[in-house]
Amino acid sequence: MKGALNQHVLVLNRLWQAVNVCTARRALTLLFQGHAQAVFNDIDGSFRTYNFTQWFDFSQQDPHPESVCTVSFRIRVPRVILLMVFEHLPKKEVKFTRANIFERDKNTCQYCGGVFDRKDLNLDHVVPRERGGPTSWENIVCSCIECNTIKANRTPTEARMHLVRKPKRPKWRPFVQINLSLPQHDSWRHFVDLAYWNVELGGE
């Protein structure tokens, strides 16, 4: 039973947007408390929602191997739940890490525009640290070794180099939070579509 309670469940907000992944234990707790409903994909492709009582009854009618069994009852592990009151995407900051800078700049040198393996890229301070340039999203870019050597301890203007794009803090996107390396259940496909989540969103 412990293994079943640790299985992954996709969490949707009230607008049916995927916002998180939780354990089956947490999902069943939210279901029992009335904070969420189970989402089930019927054979005809439509999605039905169930409150705790309805999901309990459904579990008895259609016994399933992915179930949690207690002394007195058996209940199926929901694979997708819908939050009843939460309609906003959670506000989160993208961590300022080397990997996320590479991700933001798409492994592209921001001076020559070439795409490189990460091992062949450096992180460059646009305004050098010695000149008061901060170590921040707005002042760090990916740079190939050659461009980094040419620029040296100068600003792009002084080195007569141009940035491909102005560096800025990336917006948090839902797929950053939803760890797509986790084993995914078939029922998630409709809600977690990599092509959808990777589309760059427009302005604020």
Sine and cosine of phi, psi and omega as CSV:
sin_phi,cos_phi,sin_psi,cos_psi,sin_omega,cos_omega
0.00,0.00,-0.57,0.82,-0.01,-1.00
-0.86,0.51,-0.65,0.76,0.01,-1.00
-0.89,0.45,-0.66,0.75,-0.01,-1.00
-0.90,0.43,-0.62,0.78,-0.03,-1.00
-0.94,0.34,-0.31,0.95,0.00,-1.00
-0.99,-0.11,0.04,1.00,0.02,-1.00
-0.91,0.40,0.39,-0.92,-0.08,-1.00
-1.00,0.03,0.68,-0.74,0.00,-1.00
-0.81,-0.59,0.73,-0.68,0.03,-1.00
-0.99,0.17,0.71,-0.71,-0.02,-1.00
-0.95,-0.32,0.80,-0.60,0.07,-1.00
-0.95,-0.31,0.55,-0.83,0.13,-0.99
-0.99,0.12,-0.06,-1.00,-0.11,-0.99
-0.91,0.41,-0.31,0.95,0.03,-1.00
-1.00,-0.07,0.23,0.97,0.04,-1.00
0.90,0.43,0.54,0.84,0.08,-1.00
-0.98,-0.20,0.72,-0.69,0.03,-1.00
-0.93,0.36,0.83,-0.56,-0.04,-1.00
-0.83,-0.56,-0.24,0.97,-0.06,-1.00
-0.20,-0.98,0.10,-1.00,0.14,-0.99
-0.76,-0.65,0.74,-0.67,0.02,-1.00
-0.77,-0.64,0.04,-1.00,0.04,-1.00
-0.99,0.11,0.33,-0.94,0.06,-1.00
-0.88,0.48,-0.56,0.83,0.03,-1.00
-0.86,0.52,-0.74,0.67,0.01,-1.00
-0.91,0.41,-0.66,0.75,-0.01,-1.00
-0.88,0.47,-0.70,0.71,0.00,-1.00
-0.92,0.39,-0.56,0.83,0.06,-1.00
-0.90,0.44,-0.73,0.69,0.02,-1.00
-0.89,0.45,-0.60,0.80,0.02,-1.00
-0.91,0.41,-0.73,0.69,-0.01,-1.00
-0.90,0.44,-0.61,0.79,-0.02,-1.00
-0.98,0.21,-0.12,0.99,-0.01,-1.00
0.99,0.12,0.19,0.98,0.00,-1.00
-1.00,0.06,-0.20,0.98,-0.04,-1.00
-0.50,-0.86,0.29,-0.96,0.11,-0.99
-0.82,-0.57,0.50,-0.87,0.07,-1.00
-0.98,0.21,0.62,-0.79,0.04,-1.00
-0.93,-0.37,0.79,-0.62,-0.03,-1.00
-0.78,-0.63,0.72,-0.70,-0.01,-1.00
-1.00,-0.01,0.94,-0.34,0.01,-1.00
-0.94,0.33,0.22,-0.98,-0.02,-1.00
-0.86,0.52,-0.55,0.84,-0.04,-1.00
-0.98,0.18,0.05,1.00,0.05,-1.00
1.00,-0.05,-0.13,0.99,0.01,-1.00
-0.99,0.11,0.35,-0.94,-0.01,-1.00
-0.95,-0.33,0.78,-0.62,0.04,-1.00
-0.92,-0.38,0.54,-0.84,0.04,-1.00
-0.93,-0.36,0.53,-0.85,-0.04,-1.00
-0.73,-0.69,0.74,-0.68,0.18,-0.98
-0.98,0.19,-0.01,-1.00,-0.12,-0.99
-0.86,0.50,-0.72,0.69,-0.04,-1.00
-0.89,0.45,-0.69,0.72,0.01,-1.00
-0.90,0.43,-0.64,0.77,0.01,-1.00
-0.93,0.37,-0.60,0.80,0.05,-1.00
-0.89,0.46,-0.72,0.69,0.00,-1.00
-0.90,0.44,-0.65,0.76,0.02,-1.00
-0.88,0.47,-0.62,0.78,-0.01,-1.00
-0.90,0.44,-0.55,0.84,0.00,-1.00
-0.97,0.26,-0.60,0.80,-0.04,-1.00
-0.95,0.31,-0.54,0.84,-0.10,-1.00
-0.76,-0.65,0.97,0.26,-0.02,-1.00
-0.82,0.57,0.63,-0.78,-0.10,-1.00
-0.67,-0.75,0.58,-0.81,0.00,-1.00
-0.89,0.47,-0.46,0.89,0.04,-1.00
-1.00,0.06,0.94,0.33,-0.04,-1.00
-0.74,-0.68,0.39,-0.92,0.08,-1.00
-0.97,-0.25,0.81,-0.58,-0.03,-1.00
-0.93,-0.37,0.74,-0.68,0.12,-0.99
-0.90,-0.44,-0.05,-1.00,0.01,-1.00
-0.88,0.47,-0.61,0.79,-0.13,-0.99
-0.97,-0.25,-0.30,0.95,-0.02,-1.00
-0.42,-0.91,0.17,-0.98,0.01,-1.00
-0.76,-0.65,0.73,-0.69,0.02,-1.00
-0.69,-0.73,0.67,-0.75,-0.05,-1.00
-0.96,0.28,0.58,-0.81,0.06,-1.00
-0.97,0.23,0.87,-0.49,0.06,-1.00
-0.95,0.31,0.59,-0.81,0.00,-1.00
-0.99,-0.16,-0.31,0.95,0.08,-1.00
-0.64,-0.77,0.72,-0.70,0.10,-1.00
-0.82,-0.57,0.46,-0.89,-0.02,-1.00
-0.90,-0.43,0.88,-0.47,0.03,-1.00
-0.94,0.34,0.62,-0.79,-0.11,-0.99
-1.00,0.07,-0.43,0.90,-0.09,-1.00
-0.85,-0.53,-0.29,0.96,-0.11,-0.99
-1.00,0.03,0.94,-0.35,-0.06,-1.00
-0.91,-0.40,-0.14,0.99,-0.02,-1.00
-0.99,-0.16,0.51,-0.86,0.15,-0.99
-0.95,0.31,0.68,-0.74,-0.02,-1.00
-0.89,0.45,0.63,-0.77,0.04,-1.00
-0.99,0.14,0.86,-0.51,0.00,-1.00
-0.66,-0.75,0.52,-0.86,0.06,-1.00
-1.00,-0.04,0.65,-0.76,0.13,-0.99
-0.98,0.22,0.79,-0.61,-0.04,-1.00
-0.90,0.44,0.67,-0.75,0.00,-1.00
-0.99,0.13,1.00,0.07,-0.03,-1.00
-0.80,-0.59,0.31,-0.95,0.03,-1.00
-0.84,0.55,-0.73,0.69,-0.04,-1.00
-0.87,0.49,-0.64,0.77,-0.03,-1.00
-0.96,0.29,-0.46,0.89,0.10,-1.00
-0.93,0.36,-0.69,0.72,0.08,-1.00
-0.85,0.52,-0.65,0.76,-0.01,-1.00
-0.91,0.43,-0.72,0.70,0.01,-1.00
-0.87,0.50,-0.69,0.72,-0.06,-1.00
-1.00,0.03,0.06,1.00,0.06,-1.00
0.82,0.58,0.65,0.76,0.03,-1.00
0.81,0.58,0.53,0.85,-0.06,-1.00
-0.92,-0.40,0.77,-0.64,0.10,-1.00
-0.89,0.46,0.81,-0.58,-0.08,-1.00
-0.99,0.16,0.08,1.00,0.05,-1.00
-0.94,-0.33,-0.72,0.70,-0.03,-1.00
-0.97,-0.23,-0.24,0.97,0.03,-1.00
0.99,0.11,0.07,1.00,0.01,-1.00
-0.97,0.23,0.54,-0.84,0.05,-1.00
-0.99,-0.16,0.76,-0.65,-0.10,-0.99
-0.74,-0.67,0.31,-0.95,0.22,-0.97
-0.91,0.42,0.52,-0.85,-0.05,-1.00
-0.86,0.51,-0.51,0.86,0.00,-1.00
-0.93,0.38,-0.30,0.95,-0.01,-1.00
-0.98,-0.21,0.24,0.97,0.02,-1.00
-0.89,-0.46,0.56,-0.83,0.13,-0.99
-0.93,-0.36,0.23,-0.97,0.17,-0.99
-0.97,-0.24,0.82,-0.58,-0.08,-1.00
-0.91,-0.41,0.67,-0.74,0.16,-0.99
-0.99,0.16,0.89,-0.46,0.00,-1.00
-0.84,0.54,-0.82,0.58,0.19,-0.98
-1.00,-0.10,0.90,-0.43,-0.10,-1.00
-0.80,0.60,0.55,-0.84,0.02,-1.00
-0.84,0.55,-0.62,0.78,-0.01,-1.00
-0.90,0.44,-0.29,0.96,0.00,-1.00
-0.97,-0.25,0.24,0.97,0.03,-1.00
1.00,-0.02,0.14,0.99,0.00,-1.00
-0.94,0.34,0.78,-0.63,-0.04,-1.00
-0.98,0.21,0.37,-0.93,0.14,-0.99
-1.00,-0.03,1.00,-0.02,-0.10,-0.99
-0.54,-0.84,0.22,-0.97,0.04,-1.00
-0.80,0.60,-0.60,0.80,-0.13,-0.99
-0.99,0.14,-0.09,1.00,-0.06,-1.00
-0.76,-0.65,0.10,0.99,0.01,-1.00
-0.89,-0.46,0.75,-0.67,0.05,-1.00
-0.68,-0.73,0.32,-0.95,0.13,-0.99
-0.97,0.25,0.64,-0.77,0.01,-1.00
-0.59,-0.81,0.69,-0.72,0.08,-1.00
-0.95,0.31,0.29,-0.96,-0.08,-1.00
-0.88,0.48,-0.65,0.76,-0.03,-1.00
-0.90,0.43,-0.74,0.68,0.01,-1.00
-0.91,0.42,-0.60,0.80,0.00,-1.00
-0.90,0.43,-0.61,0.79,0.01,-1.00
-0.94,0.35,-0.68,0.74,-0.01,-1.00
-0.90,0.43,-0.69,0.72,-0.05,-1.00
-0.92,0.38,-0.66,0.75,0.00,-1.00
0.80,0.60,-0.66,-0.75,-0.09,-1.00
-0.99,-0.11,0.78,0.62,-0.01,-1.00
-0.77,-0.64,0.24,-0.97,0.14,-0.99
-0.99,0.16,0.32,-0.95,0.04,-1.00
-0.83,0.55,-0.63,0.78,0.00,-1.00
-0.88,0.47,-0.71,0.70,-0.01,-1.00
-0.90,0.43,-0.56,0.83,-0.02,-1.00
-1.00,0.02,0.03,1.00,-0.04,-1.00
0.82,0.57,0.72,0.70,0.04,-1.00
-0.86,-0.51,0.46,-0.89,-0.02,-1.00
-0.84,-0.54,0.65,-0.76,0.04,-1.00
-0.97,0.24,0.65,-0.76,0.07,-1.00
-0.88,0.47,-0.69,0.72,0.07,-1.00
-0.49,-0.87,0.49,-0.87,-0.01,-1.00
-0.94,0.35,0.79,-0.61,-0.03,-1.00
-0.94,0.34,0.65,-0.76,0.04,-1.00
-0.51,-0.86,0.25,-0.97,0.02,-1.00
-0.92,0.38,0.81,-0.59,-0.01,-1.00
-0.95,0.30,0.48,-0.88,0.07,-1.00
-0.98,0.22,0.59,-0.81,0.10,-0.99
-0.95,0.32,0.71,-0.70,0.04,-1.00
-0.86,-0.52,0.54,-0.84,-0.10,-1.00
-0.79,0.61,-0.60,0.80,-0.08,-1.00
-0.93,0.37,-0.26,0.97,0.08,-1.00
-0.93,0.37,-0.63,0.77,0.00,-1.00
-0.97,0.23,-0.65,0.76,-0.02,-1.00
-0.99,0.14,0.97,-0.24,-0.10,-1.00
-0.94,0.35,0.98,-0.19,-0.09,-1.00
-0.97,0.23,-0.02,1.00,0.10,-0.99
-0.99,0.13,-0.20,0.98,0.05,-1.00
-0.93,0.36,0.49,-0.87,0.08,-1.00
-0.86,0.51,0.78,-0.63,-0.04,-1.00
-0.97,-0.25,0.66,-0.75,0.04,-1.00
-0.99,0.11,0.52,-0.86,-0.01,-1.00
-0.81,0.59,-0.56,0.83,-0.07,-1.00
-0.94,0.34,-0.15,0.99,0.02,-1.00
-0.99,0.16,-0.36,0.93,-0.21,-0.98
-0.80,0.60,-0.65,0.76,-0.05,-1.00
-0.90,0.44,-0.52,0.86,-0.12,-0.99
-0.99,-0.16,-0.49,0.87,0.00,-1.00
-0.91,-0.41,1.00,-0.08,-0.02,-1.00
-0.89,-0.45,0.91,-0.41,-0.08,-1.00
-0.83,0.56,-0.64,0.77,0.00,-1.00
-0.88,0.47,-0.59,0.81,0.00,-1.00
-0.95,0.32,-0.75,0.66,-0.10,-1.00
-0.94,0.33,-0.40,0.92,-0.06,-1.00
-1.00,0.02,-0.06,1.00,0.08,-1.00
-0.93,0.37,0.80,-0.60,0.00,-1.00
-0.93,0.36,0.80,-0.59,-0.02,-1.00
-0.97,0.23,0.37,-0.93,0.00,-1.00
-0.96,0.26,-0.38,-0.92,-0.05,-1.00
-0.93,0.38,0.02,-1.00,-0.06,-1.00
-0.86,0.52,0.00,0.00,0.00,0.00
